[in-house]
Amino acid sequence: QQTFEGISQSVLASLQEDFLWSMDDLFPVFLYVVLRARIRNLGSEVHLIEDLMDPYLQHGEQGIMFTTLKACYYQIQREELN
């Protein structure tokens, strides 16, 4: 959640106007941030969050954030194999 907020604040500061994210805009930026973070055992972290996440959070903003993280992990796995 802090990463999404940081990305949004950076964009708002540089654009100096309201900006509404679409997933087409957000995903590449978030993927770049995840790659640069070099999170060790990212797959284990994703599975741990998934196991401990309360079901009611899956349908809100945090659910979208987590789904985006899982999509980044999936993309990283697929690119390393090719």
Secondary structure, 3 states (H helix, E strand, C coil): CHHHHHHHHHHHHHHCCCCCCCHHHHHHHHHHHHHHHCCCCHHHHHHHHHHHCCHHHHHCHHHHHHHHHHHHHHHHHHHHHC
